[in-house]
Amino acid sequence: MSKEAKELAKEIKKEQKKLISYAKRHGLYEDFGQAEYKKLEDKYMDLYYTDKDIARLLDGFFDWCINYDGK
């Protein structure tokens, strides 16, 4: 795994923790996590098509955001 992919994985875990904490306090909302996903996508999109780990991590985070149900 590339250095950038490892960095992205850490950032995703951090964002997931923040989102879970927010959801516990305030509940879920439409487009849950999309702002956080977009921020990471903008930062790493130049590597999306050349680093399969980056693509896998970003796609996985997107899926997690749209499927998270608070459980």
C-alpha positions, 0 to 999 in steps of 0.5 A: 500500500502506498504512503498516500493510501495509508494516509487516506486510510487514517483520514477515513477512520478519523472522519468515520469516528467523527460521523459516528459521534455526530450521529449518536448525538444528533441522528442521521441526516440526508447526504450523511457524510457526503461533505467529508467524502467530497473533501477527501475525494478532492484531495486524492482524486488525482491518484484515484485512477492510478492507485487502486488502493486509493480508489478502493478506500474512497469507494469504500468510504462512500459506500459506508456513508450512504449505508450507515444506519447508526447500528 
